Amino acid sequence: MHLKDKFSKHKNILLGLECLLPQNAVRKQLIDIEKAIKFYKDDLQDTNRSILEAEWRLWKMSCRTPEHQTQSTKVITVCEVLKIIDKDSFLNDFGCNSSDDSFC
């Protein structure tokens, strides 16, 4: 396998993860992270479509609410949002839960 092939097959997965960044999430739809969801499905507690859609809406709202902005500067990292939101609102914990903050 060539090096290019090895990395190019993961390109769409990485692009999906980039959609989780707050400045990108507010403009994206759940379909934009579909390949990442499929790739990480074994790591998610629930892959039910309605659960994922609800969590995506909550994530987008969390990324654009005024509480997450300081001096007109939007939060720009996933970890900054994860430190602010109520993690218990999400069934899937995005790798970070209330007892283990090692992700951030």
Secondary structure as GFF3:
##gff-version 3
##sequence-region A 1 104
A	DSSP	alpha_helix	3	8	.	.	.	ID=ss1
A	DSSP	alpha_helix	11	18	.	.	.	ID=ss2
A	DSSP	alpha_helix	22	25	.	.	.	ID=ss3
A	DSSP	three_ten_helix	30	33	.	.	.	ID=ss4
A	DSSP	alpha_helix	34	39	.	.	.	ID=ss5
A	DSSP	three_ten_helix	41	43	.	.	.	ID=ss6
A	DSSP	alpha_helix	49	64	.	.	.	ID=ss7
A	DSSP	three_ten_helix	66	68	.	.	.	ID=ss8
A	DSSP	beta_strand	69	70	.	.	.	ID=ss9
A	DSSP	beta_strand	73	74	.	.	.	ID=ss10
A	DSSP	alpha_helix	78	84	.	.	.	ID=ss11
A	DSSP	three_ten_helix	87	89	.	.	.	ID=ss12
###
